[in-house]
Amino acid sequence: MPAGRRAYWKGYLRLSLVSVGIELFDAEEKKAQISFNQIHKPTGRRINYVKSVQGVGPVDKDDIVSGYEIDKDRYVTLDPEELDAVKLESKRTIELNRFAPMEDVDARFVEQPYYVVPADEYSAEGYMVIREALAKTGRVGLGQMTHGGKEHLIAVNALGDGLVLYRLRYANEVKAADEFFSDLPRGKLDKEMVDLASELIERKSGDFDPEDYADKYATELKKLIARKAKGERIVATPEPEPASSNVINLMDALRKSLGSKESAREREAEGDDDDAPRETRSRKSSPARKKPARSHSRKAG
């Protein structure tokens, strides 16, 4: 177990007759998220929440059970012991019973990632065999796991030296795309405009590296909090006037985005000129930053 980490789930990963003890750890870094508490402004103290029942008042947590509404204001209640009585073979075992290319897993179905590690030294060999087999075949293992009284659809994939598990949504948890796309225009598109847009995409294509992106809003929010903590009065900047509603010629916009071939050749020639600005020459001569090697490709994310 990683030092100082609490496992999200403990159980077994099964491949046919091979069972390996594993532990799951949340892969999401929640500390990176900025969260707020509700505060009572006159006193500066946090708001507390009291669970209560109308006509009864505050209630003890031991008197709270789970309930499913079968009709308006009519519930079937279940105690934790009753819920635990639903015996499932997968309760503490994740059985990988189907294998598919990761690109077949639609990104809409990926809900949450978890790191998978061996539960102990005796499980390490079986764990590594499963990891190597998934990496070699380029497949992800699909199955189900039980947690928190629910059975979740999951996918297990090789990641670097280990395994990662993705919790997936079921089919009925994703809205059908046709509901939103059925009214889109069906007219024939201008081939030249499609070609220009395709060329623009090709020019800007590259590997996905999360470190290339930063949460600018979170950065500015931290600066604002620091200023406020020092007693500075914060004044909101007025909203800019909305842009004019002039219709932009799509063809012209695409062409301007790409730039003319003549302009490209001029820029290239300028970069080779000894009299070119230092910034231009240094950018051209500096080597591209190497991307870290990846052991798998993943469409979903």
Secondary structure as the mmCIF struct_conf table of DSSP 4:
data_model
#
loop_
_struct_conf.conf_type_id
_struct_conf.id
_struct_conf.beg_label_comp_id
_struct_conf.beg_label_asym_id
_struct_conf.beg_label_seq_id
_struct_conf.end_label_comp_id
_struct_conf.end_label_asym_id
_struct_conf.end_label_seq_id
TURN_TY1_P TURN_TY1_P1 ALA A 3 GLY A 4
BEND BEND1 TYR A 8 TYR A 8
STRN STRN1 TRP A 9 LEU A 15
TURN_TY1_P TURN_TY1_P2 SER A 16 LEU A 17
STRN STRN2 VAL A 18 ASP A 26
BEND BEND2 GLU A 28 GLU A 28
HELX_RH_3T_P HELX_RH_3T_P1 LYS A 30 ALA A 32
BEND BEND3 GLN A 33 GLN A 33
STRN STRN3 ILE A 39 HIS A 40
TURN_TY1_P TURN_TY1_P3 LYS A 41 GLY A 44
STRN STRN4 ARG A 45 ARG A 46
HELX_LH_PP_P HELX_LH_PP_P1 ILE A 47 ASN A 48
STRN STRN5 SER A 52 VAL A 53
TURN_TY1_P TURN_TY1_P4 GLN A 54 VAL A 56
STRN STRN6 GLY A 57 PRO A 58
HELX_RH_3T_P HELX_RH_3T_P2 LYS A 61 ASP A 63
STRN STRN7 SER A 66 ASP A 71
TURN_TY1_P TURN_TY1_P5 LYS A 72 ASP A 73
STRN STRN8 ARG A 74 LEU A 78
HELX_RH_AL_P HELX_RH_AL_P1 PRO A 80 ASP A 84
TURN_TY1_P TURN_TY1_P6 ALA A 85 ALA A 85
BEND BEND4 VAL A 86 VAL A 86
TURN_TY1_P TURN_TY1_P7 GLU A 89 SER A 90
BEND BEND5 LYS A 91 ARG A 92
STRN STRN9 THR A 93 GLU A 95
STRN STRN10 ARG A 98 PRO A 101
HELX_RH_3T_P HELX_RH_3T_P3 MET A 102 ASP A 104
BEND BEND6 VAL A 105 VAL A 105
HELX_RH_3T_P HELX_RH_3T_P4 ALA A 107 PHE A 109
STRN STRN11 VAL A 110 PRO A 118
BEND BEND7 ALA A 119 ASP A 120
TURN_TY1_P TURN_TY1_P8 GLU A 121 SER A 123
HELX_RH_AL_P HELX_RH_AL_P2 ALA A 124 THR A 137
TURN_TY1_P TURN_TY1_P9 GLY A 138 GLY A 138
STRN STRN12 ARG A 139 HIS A 147
TURN_TY1_P TURN_TY1_P10 GLY A 148 GLY A 149
STRN STRN13 LYS A 150 LEU A 159
TURN_TY1_P TURN_TY1_P11 GLY A 160 ASP A 161
STRN STRN14 GLY A 162 LEU A 168
HELX_RH_3T_P HELX_RH_3T_P5 ALA A 171 GLU A 173
BEND BEND8 VAL A 174 VAL A 174
TURN_TY1_P TURN_TY1_P12 ALA A 177 ALA A 177
HELX_RH_AL_P HELX_RH_AL_P3 ASP A 178 PHE A 181
TURN_TY1_P TURN_TY1_P13 SER A 182 ASP A 183
BEND BEND9 LEU A 184 LEU A 184
HELX_LH_PP_P HELX_LH_PP_P2 GLY A 187 ASP A 190
HELX_RH_AL_P HELX_RH_AL_P4 LYS A 191 ARG A 203
TURN_TY1_P TURN_TY1_P14 LYS A 204 LYS A 204
HELX_RH_3T_P HELX_RH_3T_P6 PRO A 210 ASP A 212
HELX_RH_AL_P HELX_RH_AL_P5 LYS A 216 ALA A 229
TURN_TY1_P TURN_TY1_P15 LYS A 230 GLY A 231
HELX_LH_PP_P HELX_LH_PP_P3 GLU A 232 ILE A 234
HELX_LH_PP_P HELX_LH_PP_P4 ALA A 236 SER A 244
HELX_LH_PP_P HELX_LH_PP_P5 ASN A 246 ILE A 248
HELX_RH_AL_P HELX_RH_AL_P6 LEU A 250 LEU A 258
HELX_RH_AL_P HELX_RH_AL_P7 LYS A 261 ASP A 272
TURN_TY1_P TURN_TY1_P16 ASP A 274 ASP A 275
BEND BEND10 ALA A 276 ALA A 276
HELX_RH_AL_P HELX_RH_AL_P8 ARG A 278 SER A 285
BEND BEND11 SER A 286 SER A 286
HELX_LH_PP_P HELX_LH_PP_P6 PRO A 287 ALA A 293
BEND BEND12 SER A 295 SER A 295
BEND BEND13 LYS A 299 LYS A 299
#
